[in-house]
Amino acid sequence: MGGMMKLKAHYENGTLYDRIFQLESRFSQNGYKGNMDASVPADFREGSNSVLITAPHTVTHIRDGEVKLSEPYTGALALLMNEYSGAHTLYALKETRDPNQYNDTYFKEEMSRVIRKYNISLVIDLHGAASHRPFDVDIGTSHGTLAGAGDVSRLKDSLAKYDYHRTYENHTFTASDASHVANYAVNERGVTAMQVELNRSMRDPRHNFEAFYRTLLAFADYLD
């Protein structure tokens, strides 16, 4: 059974709903600090294609000496994308220095290793935006320097297929800083990348499970 068919079957038989919270629990423990006893601050799950999904803000993180909030369900989404689309997945496990702000982090070292070992051709850096943001998805490409128009257009088409029409490129979050994961992937590791900001309304399964499911469908379609 293909990934898309499996996703639809798990939605219909009810197993998807429980799976979301099972996966998210590894991040939500300790007030979303994650597993503070983990030996390393990030973990990798192997996939079967040449796409890497990164999720650096699954848990709280430290930036300029201050603790910043996590971006809930970006972790569960990244892991489900691995299960249903075959993408490799790298995600934060516990509170540490912000991998999207600093380059000398375990997260970026591991990302570099994965890119080399698995011949990664595309990095999708997954983030969560607040519900008040005036978009469904904001695709950061540093004004077109990180990914081509075709990559962005195909993602927009997949999102539109599942009723996400407020999709923009570089609306608010551009991934222009050299320390941003997507920017680092392109300029330091030579692969195409996009920073994808998902509105909270798309990734809040307790309040809108249907929207969460459509988000997964859109990415499964894009990564197919």
Buried (B, 14 or more C-beta within 10 A) or exposed (E): EEBBEBBBEBBEEEEBBEBBEEBBEBBBBBEBBBBEEBEEBBBBBEBEBBBBBBBBBBBBBBEEEEEBEBBBBBBBBBBBBBBBBBBBBBBBBBBBBBBBBBBEBBBBEBBBEBBEEBEBEBBBBBBBBEEEBEBBBBBBBBEEEBBEEEBBEEBBEBBBEBEBEBBBBBBEBBBBEEBBBBBBBBBBBEBBBBBBBBBBBBBBBEEBBEBBBBBBBBBBBBBE
